[in-house]
Amino acid sequence: DHVYLFKLLRNLFYVIEKWAKHQVIGGSPVLEWTGSEAASITLSVRLDASLGLPPSVGMRMLKNMLERHDAYSLVIGTDYFGKFVLEGIEEDRRHFTGAGICLVDEVSLKLKEHSRGWA
């Protein structure tokens, strides 16, 4: 088993609603709800070799997920949030061995909702 540490969950429930504006002759415009935008989430994750996952292995897995363009289930604890695609990865290598091997990597994952899991 591997341990992934989530430092920060941004915009986890942030969804933008879409509205169409219809002009009315001689009156005020009327709004019509047309649906919701796909949710966007940013996860800050710490990959730490001392917790069982060398950052090089974790980054390889994440890059493979990014290149596959597949949707993955997002589950945090017991909460299921739906399926998300990985849109982007930002990497900050923090701690190294004397040989230059990365021991701690802080990664920011940008996710976009593929299909909604909550009501």
N, CA and C of each residue as an Amber inpcrd file, in Angstrom:
protein
   357
   0.8340000  -1.1940000   0.0000000   0.0000000   0.0000000   0.0000000
   0.8700000   1.2460000   0.0000000   0.3510000   2.2930000  -0.6210000
   1.0580000   3.5640000  -0.6780000   0.2560000   4.6150000   0.0750000
   0.9650000   5.5990000   0.5950000   0.3170000   6.6920000   1.3090000
   0.4740000   7.9640000   0.4850000  -0.6330000   8.6020000   0.1870000
  -0.6340000   9.8860000  -0.4910000  -1.1950000  10.8990000   0.4930000
  -0.5190000  11.9950000   0.6910000  -0.9950000  13.0190000   1.6110000
  -1.6260000  14.1580000   0.8210000  -2.8890000  14.4370000   1.0860000
  -3.5610000  15.5670000   0.4670000  -3.3630000  16.7690000   1.3710000
  -2.7180000  17.8080000   0.8490000  -2.5030000  19.0090000   1.6360000
  -3.6820000  19.9630000   1.5480000  -4.2760000  20.0470000   0.3580000
  -5.2660000  21.0930000   0.1470000  -6.2450000  20.6560000  -0.9280000
  -7.5160000  20.8510000  -0.6720000  -8.5580000  20.5950000  -1.6600000
  -9.2120000  21.9330000  -1.9790000  -9.0070000  22.4270000  -3.1940000
  -9.5880000  23.7060000  -3.5870000 -10.7950000  23.4860000  -4.4800000
 -11.8160000  24.2770000  -4.2780000 -13.0030000  24.2800000  -5.1380000
 -13.6560000  22.9090000  -5.2360000 -13.6620000  22.1410000  -4.1590000
 -14.1880000  20.7920000  -4.2240000 -15.6680000  20.7750000  -4.5960000
 -16.4400000  21.7260000  -4.1010000 -17.8660000  21.7700000  -4.4080000
 -18.2240000  22.9910000  -5.2460000 -17.2410000  23.5850000  -5.8940000
 -17.4640000  24.8050000  -6.6590000 -17.9430000  24.4530000  -8.0620000
 -19.1970000  24.7580000  -8.3360000 -19.7900000  24.4930000  -9.6430000
 -20.4260000  25.7910000 -10.1320000 -20.1970000  26.1280000 -11.3840000
 -20.7680000  27.3380000 -11.9650000 -22.0470000  26.9690000 -12.7070000
 -23.1000000  27.6980000 -12.4270000 -24.3770000  27.4950000 -13.1210000
 -24.4010000  28.3640000 -14.3780000 -24.9990000  27.8480000 -15.4430000
 -25.0840000  28.5810000 -16.7060000 -26.5080000  29.0850000 -16.9110000
 -26.6080000  30.3320000 -17.3610000 -27.9020000  30.9550000 -17.6140000
 -27.8870000  31.5980000 -18.9970000 -28.9840000  31.4470000 -19.7230000
 -29.1590000  32.1320000 -21.0020000 -30.0350000  33.3560000 -20.7580000
 -29.7090000  34.4420000 -21.4360000 -30.4790000  35.6780000 -21.2870000
 -31.2790000  35.8980000 -22.5650000 -32.6040000  35.9740000 -22.4230000
 -33.4980000  36.1630000 -23.5650000 -34.0810000  37.5750000 -23.5050000
 -33.8840000  38.3230000 -24.5760000 -34.4370000  39.6700000 -24.6570000
 -35.9460000  39.5860000 -24.9330000 -36.7040000  40.4330000 -24.2640000
 -38.1620000  40.4890000 -24.4320000 -38.5080000  41.8770000 -24.9640000
 -39.2660000  41.9190000 -26.0620000 -39.6470000  43.2110000 -26.6430000
 -40.5000000  43.9670000 -25.6320000 -40.0910000  45.1720000 -25.3010000
 -40.8480000  46.0230000 -24.4020000 -40.7740000  45.5960000 -22.9440000
 -39.8830000  44.6850000 -22.5940000 -39.7940000  44.2340000 -21.2050000
 -38.3590000  43.9290000 -20.8000000 -38.2310000  43.4880000 -19.6000000
 -36.9130000  43.1260000 -19.0770000 -36.4910000  41.7580000 -19.6060000
 -35.1910000  41.5420000 -19.7400000 -34.7050000  40.2300000 -20.1800000
 -35.1320000  39.1370000 -19.2030000 -35.2990000  37.9310000 -19.7340000
 -35.6890000  36.7730000 -18.9430000 -34.5140000  35.8070000 -18.9340000
 -34.1960000  35.2910000 -17.7460000 -33.1150000  34.3150000 -17.6270000
 -33.6580000  32.9000000 -17.6640000 -32.9140000  32.0070000 -18.3160000
 -33.2780000  30.5960000 -18.3690000 -32.0540000  29.7810000 -17.9690000
 -32.2210000  28.9250000 -16.9640000 -31.1220000  28.0610000 -16.5210000
 -30.8780000  27.0060000 -17.5900000 -29.6230000  26.8540000 -18.0180000
 -29.2940000  25.9080000 -19.0870000 -28.4260000  24.7510000 -18.6110000
 -28.0570000  24.7470000 -17.3380000 -27.2610000  23.6330000 -16.8080000
 -26.0810000  24.1170000 -15.9940000 -25.2330000  23.1900000 -15.6430000
 -24.0560000  23.4890000 -14.8250000 -22.7820000  23.2420000 -15.6160000
 -21.7910000  24.0480000 -15.3380000 -20.4590000  23.8050000 -15.8880000
 -19.8740000  22.5940000 -15.1770000 -18.9300000  21.9480000 -15.8020000
 -18.2160000  20.8470000 -15.1480000 -17.3800000  21.4240000 -14.0130000
 -17.3620000  20.7330000 -12.8850000 -16.5950000  21.1880000 -11.7250000
 -15.0970000  21.0750000 -12.0060000 -14.3400000  21.9960000 -11.4520000
 -12.8810000  21.9530000 -11.5190000 -12.3410000  21.8320000 -10.1080000
 -11.3320000  21.0130000  -9.9440000 -10.7390000  20.7770000  -8.6240000
  -9.2220000  20.8430000  -8.7440000  -8.5920000  21.4240000  -7.7440000
  -7.1420000  21.3880000  -7.6440000  -6.7890000  20.6470000  -6.3670000
  -6.0140000  19.5830000  -6.4990000  -5.5400000  18.8100000  -5.3510000
  -4.0470000  19.0370000  -5.1820000  -3.6310000  19.3460000  -3.9710000
  -2.2010000  19.4140000  -3.6590000  -1.8350000  18.1300000  -2.9460000
  -0.9160000  17.3700000  -3.5360000  -0.5520000  16.0510000  -3.0420000
   0.9370000  16.0160000  -2.7490000   1.2980000  15.3570000  -1.6620000
   2.7120000  15.1840000  -1.2890000   3.0910000  13.7260000  -1.5280000
   4.0650000  13.5180000  -2.3930000   4.6210000  12.1900000  -2.6350000
   5.9030000  12.1040000  -1.8180000   5.9480000  11.1670000  -0.8660000
   7.0560000  11.1040000   0.0920000   7.6140000   9.6880000   0.1380000
   8.8850000   9.5430000  -0.1920000   9.5260000   8.2290000  -0.2150000
   9.4710000   7.5500000   1.1480000   9.4990000   8.3180000   2.2350000
   9.4780000   7.7250000   3.5780000   8.1180000   7.1080000   3.9110000
   7.0930000   7.4100000   3.0990000   5.7540000   6.8600000   3.3210000
   5.4320000   5.7250000   2.3480000   6.4200000   5.2520000   1.6200000
   6.2370000   4.0630000   0.7960000   6.0990000   4.2880000  -0.6950000
   6.1130000   5.5400000  -1.1450000   5.9920000   5.7970000  -2.5740000
   7.0820000   6.7700000  -3.0220000   8.1100000   6.2640000  -3.6900000
   9.1270000   7.1850000  -4.2200000   8.4760000   8.1710000  -5.1910000
   8.8080000   9.4480000  -5.0790000   8.2010000  10.4410000  -5.9720000
   8.3590000  10.1160000  -7.4550000   9.4680000   9.5080000  -7.8490000
   9.6540000   9.1740000  -9.2660000   8.5940000   8.1770000  -9.7330000
   8.2200000   7.2350000  -8.8760000   7.1920000   6.2440000  -9.2140000
   5.8170000   6.9210000  -9.2650000   5.5190000   7.7510000  -8.2690000
   4.2400000   8.4580000  -8.2450000   4.0670000   9.3710000  -9.4470000
   5.1280000  10.1000000  -9.8200000   5.0470000  10.9930000 -10.9770000
   4.8680000  10.2050000 -12.2660000   5.5190000   9.0620000 -12.3810000
   5.3540000   8.2280000 -13.5680000   3.8930000   7.7710000 -13.6940000
   3.2940000   7.3750000 -12.5690000   1.8840000   6.9560000 -12.5840000
   0.9800000   8.1200000 -12.9970000   1.2230000   9.3010000 -12.4300000
   0.3960000  10.4600000 -12.7470000   0.5360000  10.8700000 -14.2120000
   1.7580000  10.8620000 -14.7300000   1.9760000  11.2220000 -16.1420000
   1.2940000  10.2180000 -17.0680000   1.3170000   8.9390000 -16.6960000
   0.6100000   7.9290000 -17.4910000  -0.8880000   8.1850000 -17.4880000
  -1.4460000   8.5580000 -16.3260000  -2.8740000   8.8790000 -16.2460000
  -3.2100000  10.0730000 -17.1390000  -2.3500000  11.0750000 -17.1300000
  -2.5580000  12.2790000 -17.9350000  -2.5510000  11.9370000 -19.4230000
  -1.6120000  11.1040000 -19.8340000  -1.4720000  10.7610000 -21.2520000
  -2.5600000   9.8240000 -21.7580000  -3.1970000   9.0640000 -20.8760000
  -4.2540000   8.1330000 -21.2870000  -5.5810000   8.8260000 -21.5960000
  -5.7830000  10.0210000 -21.0430000  -7.0080000  10.7950000 -21.2780000
  -8.2640000  10.0590000 -20.8230000  -8.1480000   9.2350000 -19.7940000
  -9.2940000   8.4980000 -19.2520000  -9.8890000   9.2510000 -18.0700000
 -11.1550000   8.9450000 -17.7640000 -11.8160000   9.4840000 -16.5790000
 -11.6300000   8.4850000 -15.4370000 -11.3400000   9.0040000 -14.2400000
 -11.1030000   8.1750000 -13.0640000 -12.0480000   8.5920000 -11.9480000
 -12.4510000   7.6190000 -11.1360000 -13.3050000   7.9060000  -9.9850000
 -12.5220000   8.6970000  -8.9520000 -13.1440000   9.7470000  -8.4100000
 -12.5380000  10.5170000  -7.3310000 -13.2270000  10.1270000  -6.0300000
 -12.4810000   9.4640000  -5.1620000 -12.9790000   9.0280000  -3.8650000
 -12.0140000   9.5580000  -2.8100000 -12.5460000  10.3020000  -1.8440000
 -11.7500000  10.8070000  -0.7350000 -12.4410000  10.3510000   0.5360000
 -11.7550000   9.4880000   1.2900000 -12.3830000   8.8720000   2.4510000
 -13.4870000   7.9630000   1.9690000 -14.6990000   8.2260000   2.4230000
 -15.8550000   7.4410000   1.9700000 -16.7190000   8.2170000   0.9770000
 -16.2830000   9.4130000   0.5930000 -17.0630000  10.2610000  -0.3140000
 -16.6770000  10.0170000  -1.7670000 -17.6810000   9.7200000  -2.5980000
 -17.4950000   9.5520000  -4.0250000 -17.9840000  10.8240000  -4.7160000
 -17.1290000  11.4420000  -5.5250000 -17.4610000  12.7180000  -6.1480000
 -17.7590000  12.6110000  -7.6320000 -17.6320000  11.4320000  -8.2020000
 -17.8780000  11.2680000  -9.6220000 -16.5890000  10.9310000 -10.3470000
 -16.6510000  11.0260000 -11.6780000 -15.4770000  10.7240000 -12.5000000
 -14.8470000  12.0300000 -12.9660000 -13.5180000  12.0510000 -12.9330000
 -12.7690000  13.2360000 -13.3080000 -11.6390000  12.8680000 -14.2560000
 -11.2830000  13.8200000 -15.1030000 -10.1070000  13.6650000 -15.9550000
  -8.9950000  14.5280000 -15.3780000  -7.7790000  14.0870000 -15.5560000
  -6.6090000  14.8310000 -15.1040000  -6.2240000  15.7960000 -16.2220000
  -6.3650000  17.0970000 -15.9480000  -6.0850000  18.1310000 -16.9550000
  -4.6410000  18.5970000 -16.9380000  -4.0180000  18.5730000 -15.7800000
  -2.6520000  19.0780000 -15.7040000  -1.9780000  18.7140000 -14.4000000
  -0.6410000  18.7550000 -14.4280000   0.1890000  18.4260000 -13.2650000
   1.2540000  19.5110000 -13.1180000   1.4180000  20.0070000 -11.8950000
   2.5310000  20.8950000 -11.5710000   3.3420000  20.2110000 -10.4770000
   4.6540000  20.2110000 -10.6170000   5.5170000  19.4720000  -9.7050000
   6.5300000  20.4120000  -9.0460000   6.6790000  20.2900000  -7.7240000
   7.7100000  21.0010000  -6.9630000   8.5130000  19.9780000  -6.1840000
   9.7300000  19.7160000  -6.6360000  10.5950000  18.7690000  -5.9260000
  11.1960000  19.4880000  -4.7260000  11.0280000  18.9060000  -3.5270000
  11.3750000  19.5900000  -2.2830000  12.6470000  19.0950000  -1.6020000
  12.8040000  17.7910000  -1.4250000  13.9450000  17.2600000  -0.6680000
  14.6380000  16.1770000  -1.4800000  15.9780000  16.1470000  -1.3750000
  16.7850000  15.2380000  -2.1790000  17.8150000  14.5190000  -1.3130000
  18.2600000  13.3690000  -1.8150000  19.3950000  12.6800000  -1.1760000
  20.6720000  13.3640000  -1.6420000  21.8020000  12.9590000  -1.0670000
  23.0970000  13.4920000  -1.4970000  23.3970000  13.1610000  -2.9480000
  22.7700000  12.0970000  -3.4660000  22.9720000  11.6910000  -4.8610000
  22.0040000  12.3960000  -5.8110000  21.1640000  13.2930000  -5.2790000
  20.2430000  14.0480000  -6.1200000  18.9140000  13.3630000  -6.3970000
  18.6210000  12.2780000  -5.6830000  17.3440000  11.5810000  -5.8660000
  16.2790000  12.2850000  -5.0300000  15.1460000  12.5750000  -5.6670000
  14.0610000  13.2840000  -4.9880000  13.3890000  12.3740000  -3.9600000
  13.2760000  12.8800000  -2.7240000  12.6100000  12.1390000  -1.6460000
  11.1970000  12.6370000  -1.3780000  10.9720000  13.9360000  -1.5870000
   9.6640000  14.5450000  -1.3420000   9.3130000  15.4260000  -2.5320000
   8.1120000  15.2060000  -3.0420000   7.6290000  15.9350000  -4.2060000
   6.2400000  16.4650000  -3.8760000   6.0260000  17.7490000  -4.0400000
   4.6920000  18.3200000  -3.8580000   4.1070000  18.5670000  -5.2360000
   2.9400000  17.9750000  -5.4730000   2.3280000  17.9570000  -6.7960000
   0.9450000  18.6010000  -6.7270000   0.6640000  19.4470000  -7.6920000
  -0.6580000  20.0440000  -7.8200000  -1.3420000  19.3900000  -9.0130000
  -2.5110000  18.7920000  -8.7610000  -3.2650000  18.1060000  -9.8060000
  -4.5020000  18.9210000 -10.1540000  -4.6660000  19.2030000 -11.4270000
  -5.8620000  19.9140000 -11.8950000  -6.8060000  18.8950000 -12.5070000
  -8.0060000  18.8020000 -11.9060000  -9.0030000  17.8290000 -12.3440000
 -10.2210000  18.5450000 -12.9110000 -10.8630000  17.9250000 -13.9040000
 -12.0920000  18.4520000 -14.4900000 -13.1360000  17.3410000 -14.4530000
 -14.3250000  17.7040000 -14.0230000 -15.4170000  16.7430000 -13.8860000
 -15.7850000  16.1370000 -15.2390000 -15.8970000  14.8160000 -15.2530000
 -16.3360000  14.0860000 -16.4450000 -17.7960000  13.6820000 -16.2870000
 -18.1460000  13.1420000 -15.1180000 -19.5370000  12.8340000 -14.7970000
 -19.7390000  12.9820000 -13.2950000 -20.8580000  13.5320000 -12.9250000
 -21.1220000  13.9100000 -11.5360000 -21.5430000  12.7280000 -10.6910000
 -21.0110000  12.6850000  -9.4510000 -21.3540000  11.6170000  -8.5370000
 -22.2470000  12.0450000  -7.3970000 -22.3150000  13.3570000  -7.1200000
 -23.1730000  13.8200000  -6.0220000 -24.4510000  14.3960000  -6.5890000
 -25.4660000  14.4890000  -5.7230000 -26.7740000  14.9870000  -6.1740000
 -26.8310000  16.4850000  -6.0970000
